[in-house]
Amino acid sequence: MNHSIRPSLLPFVYVCMALSFVVFIEPSPYDVLMCLLILFGWITSSFVYTKALGVPIVLMFIFSLSNIVSAYYSTDYNGAIFYFLITLYLIFSWLCIASLATRYRIKLIQTIGEAYTLVACLSVVVGTLAYFHFIPSHEWFLQYGRVKGLFKDPNVFGPYLVPAALYCLYKADRGEGRVKWGAYTLFLCLALGILLSFSRAAWGNFALSGVVYFLFTSTVPMKNRIGTVVMSTCIAVPSLYLLSRTPAIATLLQQRMSIQRYDEDRFATQQVALSSGLQNPLGMGPGQSEVNFDLSTHSLYARLITENGVIGFISFLVFFLLSIGYCYVQIQKASSPHRGWYVIVFASLVGLLFNSFFVDTLHWRHLWLMLGLAWCPALVERKEEGHENRSIYHKDG
């Protein structure tokens, strides 16, 4: 099919992302639309690939094979097959986003960023109102006193908000007047949502992503970045003090900031899982941690080496790091107006890399979304003699 007459999939992508906050049911609306997007994109030949995608595709093929091989050793065969099929779907969702990013470039990041941030802010507003019991049926949006929105788990809800918070921060740093203050207000709103998720991993994710954003957003003047940090600190300190005076919040903060029996059990499970992974180099099968251990591994890396073996662990970790590395290269290549968008994706992935030490993130939809956007080729500037600076598409391979 001629590229010029291919239908634009950006509106479809926007709707898909706009439903990414409703994941308390499976398959979620996002999953249904993503499958349709994959199918329609394949039928209309809308996917574009470059040589750069060759290595990650091979790594994902090896990772998939490690799932299949390890499934032979599983205790619950049906559970292993079902778990692997979910993983396989997410791999295809990554490939879909990566190939669309190759076609639409920065437009895809901006389209996804707008829809993603819109619904993330909506989730925080509803979740915050539910937390303070300002809306009926508030318990639907809470779990053990922690905000979870329309997610199943606060530990997923909190990290989901981080890319949106970085998006708003970038818009605030680059904007002026009402746009600047509107975006900054949304950033504070999202920061509150991350706090009320009471997920320690999400807090660390947010802090690390923020530091990476601060260090790499060279398109934003240093004085603007420092001003944002100072202003945020001046707002955060008294706000945290006032919130900590609320009995319910104070109790949860005290619990989350201390080591609990649950944490000791979780760390013990991770030690057993790592030991099992070393004793069974081919793995015990996808989704078998919960079957063989009393608790989940609560770590992506512990789950990978336990369930998928050494080869599965290495192939996925290399894929993850390679995605981050490729995104970093695009930051260096991107034209000045677009560099910040790549920084958002890069910082989000670094945060998720950290988050994955403490939570099993393998089936997080937004992890695979960010991994897909990481492979978006940059739009670069080339200065030619006798001509003004012009932007061109960087062609990989």
Backbone torsions as a table, in degrees:
resi	resn	phi	psi	omega
1	MET	NA	135.3	178.9
2	ASN	-62.4	131.4	-177.7
3	HIS	-56.8	-35.0	-174.8
4	SER	-69.3	-22.3	-177.5
5	ILE	-107.9	6.8	175.2
6	ARG	-66.8	138.0	178.7
7	PRO	-68.3	144.9	177.9
8	SER	-73.8	130.9	179.7
9	LEU	-98.7	0.2	-177.3
10	LEU	-60.5	-43.1	176.6
11	PRO	-60.5	-38.4	178.4
12	PHE	-65.5	-41.8	178.0
13	VAL	-61.7	-41.0	-179.4
14	TYR	-60.0	-47.3	-179.7
15	VAL	-63.7	-40.6	179.0
16	CYS	-59.6	-46.5	179.8
17	MET	-68.9	-31.2	-179.9
18	ALA	-67.7	-14.0	178.0
19	LEU	-107.8	10.1	-175.4
20	SER	-72.7	-10.0	-178.7
21	PHE	-91.6	-4.3	179.7
22	VAL	-104.8	90.9	-175.5
23	VAL	-132.6	24.2	178.1
24	PHE	-82.3	-7.1	175.6
25	ILE	-120.8	152.5	178.5
26	GLU	-132.9	131.2	-3.2
27	PRO	-69.5	145.1	179.7
28	SER	-81.2	164.6	175.1
29	PRO	-54.9	-36.1	177.0
30	TYR	-60.0	-43.8	-178.9
31	ASP	-63.4	-42.5	-179.6
32	VAL	-62.1	-47.1	-179.1
33	LEU	-68.6	-35.6	178.5
34	MET	-64.6	-40.7	177.0
35	CYS	-63.3	-40.7	177.4
36	LEU	-65.9	-38.2	178.3
37	LEU	-63.5	-43.9	177.9
38	ILE	-61.5	-45.6	-178.5
39	LEU	-65.5	-47.5	-177.8
40	PHE	-67.0	-39.7	178.2
41	GLY	-63.1	-36.9	178.3
42	TRP	-70.5	-42.8	-179.2
43	ILE	-63.2	-40.1	-176.3
44	THR	-91.8	5.8	-179.4
45	SER	54.3	43.3	-177.1
46	SER	-87.5	-10.4	-178.0
47	PHE	-84.8	138.4	-179.7
48	VAL	-123.4	132.6	-177.5
49	TYR	-121.4	149.8	173.9
50	THR	-122.6	169.9	178.5
51	LYS	-61.7	-26.7	-179.1
52	ALA	-60.2	-28.5	-178.6
53	LEU	-80.9	-7.2	-176.7
54	GLY	-60.8	-50.1	-177.3
55	VAL	-64.6	-49.7	178.5
56	PRO	-61.1	-33.7	177.1
57	ILE	-65.0	-42.2	177.7
58	VAL	-62.9	-42.1	179.0
59	LEU	-62.2	-40.5	178.3
60	MET	-70.1	-30.1	175.4
61	PHE	-66.7	-43.7	177.6
62	ILE	-63.5	-42.1	179.0
63	PHE	-62.0	-41.3	178.1
64	SER	-63.5	-41.3	177.7
65	LEU	-62.6	-38.2	179.0
66	SER	-64.2	-33.3	175.4
67	ASN	-65.3	-43.8	-178.1
68	ILE	-66.2	-44.9	-179.7
69	VAL	-64.1	-45.5	-177.7
70	SER	-67.5	-25.8	179.5
71	ALA	-60.9	-25.3	179.2
72	TYR	-61.6	-28.9	-177.0
73	TYR	-97.0	7.4	-175.7
74	SER	-73.6	153.5	176.4
75	THR	-84.0	-41.0	179.6
76	ASP	-109.8	95.6	-174.8
77	TYR	-63.8	-44.4	-179.5
78	ASN	-62.6	-42.4	178.1
79	GLY	-64.2	-38.8	179.8
80	ALA	-65.0	-43.3	179.6
81	ILE	-64.4	-44.2	-179.7
82	PHE	-62.4	-44.0	-179.6
83	TYR	-63.3	-41.9	179.6
84	PHE	-65.6	-37.6	179.4
85	LEU	-63.3	-37.0	175.8
86	ILE	-64.1	-45.0	177.9
87	THR	-60.2	-42.6	-179.7
88	LEU	-63.2	-40.7	176.4
89	TYR	-60.4	-42.7	-178.9
90	LEU	-67.6	-33.7	175.1
91	ILE	-63.2	-43.1	177.5
92	PHE	-66.4	-34.0	177.0
93	SER	-65.9	-38.0	175.2
94	TRP	-61.3	-47.2	-178.5
95	LEU	-63.5	-36.6	177.3
96	CYS	-61.6	-50.1	-179.1
97	ILE	-65.6	-41.9	-179.3
98	ALA	-63.3	-40.8	-179.4
99	SER	-72.7	-36.2	175.8
100	LEU	-68.6	-33.8	176.8
101	ALA	-65.0	-34.3	176.6
102	THR	-65.7	-33.6	-179.4
103	ARG	-80.6	-49.4	-172.1
104	TYR	-94.7	-14.5	179.0
105	ARG	56.5	-131.1	-172.3
106	ILE	-64.9	-24.8	179.3
107	LYS	-61.0	-35.1	-179.9
108	LEU	-68.4	-43.8	178.4
109	ILE	-60.3	-43.0	-179.4
110	GLN	-67.1	-41.3	179.4
111	THR	-63.4	-47.9	179.1
112	ILE	-64.8	-40.7	-180.0
113	GLY	-60.2	-42.3	-179.1
114	GLU	-65.0	-49.6	-178.4
115	ALA	-67.1	-44.2	-178.5
116	TYR	-60.5	-45.8	-178.1
117	THR	-68.3	-38.5	179.2
118	LEU	-57.4	-50.7	-176.5
119	VAL	-76.2	-26.8	175.5
120	ALA	-65.0	-43.2	177.2
121	CYS	-64.2	-41.2	177.6
122	LEU	-60.9	-41.7	179.1
123	SER	-61.7	-40.9	-179.3
124	VAL	-67.3	-42.4	179.6
125	VAL	-59.9	-49.3	-179.9
126	VAL	-64.5	-43.7	-179.2
127	GLY	-64.0	-40.0	179.1
128	THR	-67.0	-43.0	176.7
129	LEU	-61.1	-39.0	178.5
130	ALA	-67.5	-38.2	-178.1
131	TYR	-61.5	-40.2	-179.9
132	PHE	-93.0	12.8	174.3
133	HIS	60.9	37.6	179.3
134	PHE	-90.4	-6.5	-179.9
135	ILE	-129.9	153.5	177.9
136	PRO	-69.7	157.7	-179.6
137	SER	55.1	38.0	-176.5
138	HIS	-63.2	-23.3	-177.8
139	GLU	-65.4	-20.0	178.0
140	TRP	-62.5	-28.3	-173.5
141	PHE	-103.1	6.6	-177.5
142	LEU	-126.0	155.5	173.4
143	GLN	-144.0	116.2	-177.1
144	TYR	54.1	38.5	178.2
145	GLY	79.8	6.5	-179.6
146	ARG	-111.9	142.0	-179.2
147	VAL	-72.4	130.5	176.4
148	LYS	-127.0	-4.7	-178.8
149	GLY	58.8	-137.1	177.2
150	LEU	-99.6	29.4	172.9
151	PHE	-98.8	169.8	177.4
152	LYS	-83.9	-21.9	-169.0
153	ASP	-145.7	131.8	175.8
154	PRO	-59.6	-27.7	-179.5
155	ASN	-70.9	-13.0	173.5
156	VAL	-99.3	-38.3	-178.8
157	PHE	-60.2	-46.6	-178.3
158	GLY	-58.4	-54.4	178.7
159	PRO	-62.7	-29.5	178.0
160	TYR	-59.1	-30.5	-176.2
161	LEU	-79.8	-18.4	-173.2
162	VAL	-61.7	-50.1	178.2
163	PRO	-58.5	-37.6	178.5
164	ALA	-66.0	-38.2	178.3
165	ALA	-63.8	-41.2	177.8
166	LEU	-65.7	-37.9	177.1
167	TYR	-58.8	-48.5	-179.2
168	CYS	-66.3	-37.2	178.9
169	LEU	-63.8	-41.3	178.8
170	TYR	-65.8	-42.6	178.0
171	LYS	-62.8	-36.4	178.9
172	ALA	-69.2	-42.0	-179.6
173	ASP	-67.0	-31.9	-177.3
174	ARG	-92.5	-20.4	-174.5
175	GLY	-86.8	176.8	178.1
176	GLU	-138.0	155.2	174.6
177	GLY	60.1	-132.2	-176.5
178	ARG	-64.2	-35.9	179.1
179	VAL	-61.9	-44.8	-179.1
180	LYS	-61.1	-50.8	-175.5
181	TRP	-73.9	-30.0	175.2
182	GLY	-65.2	-45.1	179.4
183	ALA	-66.2	-37.7	-179.8
184	TYR	-68.6	-35.7	176.2
185	THR	-62.6	-41.7	177.7
186	LEU	-65.7	-35.7	176.5
187	PHE	-60.9	-44.8	178.7
188	LEU	-64.7	-37.3	177.6
189	CYS	-61.2	-45.3	-179.9
190	LEU	-68.4	-36.4	176.9
191	ALA	-62.4	-38.3	176.4
192	LEU	-63.2	-41.5	178.4
193	GLY	-61.4	-41.1	178.0
194	ILE	-63.7	-40.3	178.1
195	LEU	-62.3	-46.9	-175.0
196	LEU	-74.3	-9.4	172.1
197	SER	-73.2	-19.5	179.8
198	PHE	51.2	38.3	175.9
199	SER	-101.5	113.1	-178.1
200	ARG	-63.8	-36.4	177.7
201	ALA	-64.9	-38.1	178.0
202	ALA	-66.2	-38.8	177.1
203	TRP	-61.4	-46.3	178.5
204	GLY	-64.2	-40.0	176.3
205	ASN	-57.8	-48.8	-178.2
206	PHE	-62.7	-45.0	-178.8
207	ALA	-64.5	-46.2	-179.2
208	LEU	-66.4	-43.1	178.2
209	SER	-61.2	-39.7	178.9
210	GLY	-63.4	-41.2	178.6
211	VAL	-64.7	-44.6	178.8
212	VAL	-62.1	-43.5	177.2
213	TYR	-58.3	-46.8	-178.5
214	PHE	-59.7	-41.0	-175.1
215	LEU	-75.6	-30.1	-170.8
216	PHE	-107.5	-7.8	-179.1
217	THR	-82.9	72.9	-175.7
218	SER	-71.0	-18.5	-179.7
219	THR	-75.2	-14.7	176.1
220	VAL	-97.5	124.0	-179.9
221	PRO	-52.7	143.4	-177.1
222	MET	-57.8	-36.6	-179.4
223	LYS	-65.4	-33.5	176.5
224	ASN	-67.0	-42.8	-179.3
225	ARG	-66.0	-43.5	178.8
226	ILE	-64.9	-40.2	178.0
227	GLY	-60.6	-39.7	178.5
228	THR	-65.1	-41.3	179.6
229	VAL	-64.1	-45.2	-179.5
230	VAL	-63.4	-46.1	-179.4
231	MET	-63.9	-41.5	179.5
232	SER	-64.1	-39.3	178.7
233	THR	-65.3	-42.5	179.9
234	CYS	-64.1	-29.6	178.2
235	ILE	-84.6	-39.8	-173.8
236	ALA	-68.6	-42.8	-174.7
237	VAL	-61.5	-54.9	178.3
238	PRO	-65.6	-32.2	179.4
239	SER	-65.6	-43.7	178.0
240	LEU	-64.2	-36.7	178.5
241	TYR	-63.8	-45.6	-179.6
242	LEU	-65.7	-41.7	179.4
243	LEU	-65.2	-36.6	-179.5
244	SER	-68.9	-14.6	176.5
245	ARG	-80.7	-12.8	176.0
246	THR	-79.0	123.0	-174.0
247	PRO	-52.6	-46.1	-177.0
248	ALA	-63.2	-44.0	-179.6
249	ILE	-69.2	-40.8	-179.8
250	ALA	-60.6	-41.5	179.8
251	THR	-64.4	-46.0	180.0
252	LEU	-65.7	-40.3	178.8
253	LEU	-61.6	-41.6	179.1
254	GLN	-63.7	-40.9	178.7
255	GLN	-65.5	-44.7	-174.6
256	ARG	-73.6	-22.2	-178.7
257	MET	-91.2	1.5	-179.3
258	SER	-120.0	158.0	176.8
259	ILE	-79.2	124.9	-178.0
260	GLN	-110.3	168.9	178.0
261	ARG	-58.6	-35.8	179.1
262	TYR	-60.2	-39.6	179.5
263	ASP	-65.2	-40.8	179.4
264	GLU	-63.0	-41.9	178.2
265	ASP	-64.2	-39.0	-179.3
266	ARG	-66.3	-44.9	179.0
267	PHE	-64.0	-36.8	177.8
268	ALA	-64.1	-40.0	178.2
269	THR	-64.2	-39.1	179.1
270	GLN	-64.8	-37.5	177.6
271	GLN	-64.9	-42.9	177.8
272	VAL	-63.7	-40.3	-179.0
273	ALA	-63.9	-44.4	179.4
274	LEU	-64.3	-40.6	177.8
275	SER	-62.9	-41.2	178.4
276	SER	-64.3	-39.5	179.8
277	GLY	-63.8	-37.2	179.3
278	LEU	-73.1	-30.9	179.6
279	GLN	-79.8	-25.4	-179.9
280	ASN	-122.8	81.1	-172.8
281	PRO	-61.5	-17.7	177.4
282	LEU	-93.2	-6.3	177.2
283	GLY	90.3	165.0	-178.9
284	MET	-101.5	1.2	177.9
285	GLY	109.1	145.2	-178.9
286	PRO	-61.7	135.2	176.7
287	GLY	73.0	15.2	-174.9
288	GLN	-95.1	-3.6	-179.8
289	SER	-60.7	-46.3	-178.8
290	GLU	-67.2	-25.4	-179.9
291	VAL	-77.0	-38.2	-173.6
292	ASN	-96.2	-19.7	-179.8
293	PHE	-116.8	160.9	179.6
294	ASP	-69.2	-33.6	-178.9
295	LEU	-125.4	163.4	172.0
296	SER	-68.6	157.0	-178.9
297	THR	-66.2	-27.1	-178.6
298	HIS	53.3	36.5	175.1
299	SER	-160.9	126.8	178.6
300	LEU	-58.3	-44.0	-173.8
301	TYR	-69.9	-39.2	176.5
302	ALA	-65.2	-39.7	179.0
303	ARG	-65.0	-44.2	-176.8
304	LEU	-61.5	-48.9	-176.2
305	ILE	-71.4	-27.5	179.1
306	THR	-77.5	-46.1	-172.7
307	GLU	-89.2	-36.5	-173.6
308	ASN	-109.7	-0.8	176.2
309	GLY	78.8	-178.1	-175.9
310	VAL	-63.7	-43.0	-178.4
311	ILE	-65.6	-43.3	178.5
312	GLY	-63.1	-42.2	179.3
313	PHE	-62.3	-49.3	-177.2
314	ILE	-65.4	-44.1	-177.5
315	SER	-62.5	-41.4	-179.4
316	PHE	-72.0	-42.2	-179.1
317	LEU	-63.3	-42.2	177.3
318	VAL	-62.9	-41.4	177.4
319	PHE	-60.0	-45.0	179.9
320	PHE	-61.7	-51.3	-178.2
321	LEU	-66.4	-36.4	178.2
322	LEU	-64.6	-38.1	178.0
323	SER	-63.6	-44.2	177.7
324	ILE	-63.5	-43.1	179.8
325	GLY	-63.4	-42.0	179.0
326	TYR	-63.4	-41.4	179.4
327	CYS	-63.9	-38.1	177.5
328	TYR	-62.1	-41.5	178.2
329	VAL	-61.9	-39.1	179.9
330	GLN	-67.4	-30.7	175.3
331	ILE	-60.5	-42.2	-179.3
332	GLN	-69.8	-31.9	-176.6
333	LYS	-86.5	-26.8	-170.1
334	ALA	-64.0	148.3	174.3
335	SER	-66.8	154.7	-172.7
336	SER	-53.3	-43.7	-178.1
337	PRO	-65.7	-20.8	-173.7
338	HIS	-107.6	-8.0	-172.7
339	ARG	-60.9	-36.8	-177.3
340	GLY	-61.1	-31.6	-179.7
341	TRP	-65.7	-37.6	177.9
342	TYR	-70.7	-33.0	177.6
343	VAL	-63.0	-38.8	178.6
344	ILE	-59.9	-47.1	179.7
345	VAL	-65.3	-44.7	-179.6
346	PHE	-60.3	-49.0	-179.5
347	ALA	-63.9	-39.0	179.0
348	SER	-62.6	-40.9	-179.6
349	LEU	-69.8	-37.7	176.3
350	VAL	-62.5	-41.8	176.8
351	GLY	-62.5	-41.0	179.3
352	LEU	-68.9	-33.1	176.0
353	LEU	-60.4	-42.2	176.3
354	PHE	-68.5	-46.7	-178.4
355	ASN	-55.6	-34.1	-174.9
356	SER	-70.5	-12.9	174.2
357	PHE	-69.7	-26.9	-171.4
358	PHE	-114.4	-12.6	-179.8
359	VAL	-139.1	144.5	175.6
360	ASP	-78.2	109.5	-173.6
361	THR	-104.5	6.1	-172.1
362	LEU	-56.8	-37.1	-177.7
363	HIS	-103.4	23.9	174.2
364	TRP	-82.0	122.1	-177.9
365	ARG	-62.9	-40.4	-175.8
366	HIS	-74.4	-18.4	172.3
367	LEU	-65.1	-48.3	-179.5
368	TRP	-69.2	-29.5	175.5
369	LEU	-63.7	-48.4	179.4
370	MET	-65.8	-37.2	177.0
371	LEU	-63.3	-34.9	176.8
372	GLY	-68.8	-44.4	-179.8
373	LEU	-66.6	-24.9	179.0
374	ALA	-61.1	-23.3	-177.4
375	TRP	-97.2	21.6	176.5
376	CYS	-78.9	115.6	179.8
377	PRO	-64.4	141.8	-174.5
378	ALA	-78.2	153.2	171.1
379	LEU	-95.9	116.4	-172.1
380	VAL	-112.0	163.3	177.7
381	GLU	-103.7	135.6	176.2
382	ARG	-125.4	127.2	-179.7
383	LYS	-97.6	117.8	-178.9
384	GLU	-111.9	143.4	-177.2
385	GLU	-62.6	130.0	178.8
386	GLY	83.4	2.4	179.8
387	HIS	-130.2	157.6	174.4
388	GLU	-73.2	164.2	175.4
389	ASN	-60.9	136.3	178.3
390	ARG	-133.7	148.5	178.7
391	SER	-90.8	138.2	177.3
392	ILE	-132.2	161.0	175.8
393	TYR	-81.7	131.4	175.3
394	HIS	-79.2	124.7	-178.2
395	LYS	-100.9	121.0	179.1
396	ASP	-85.9	117.4	179.4
397	GLY	74.0	NA	NA
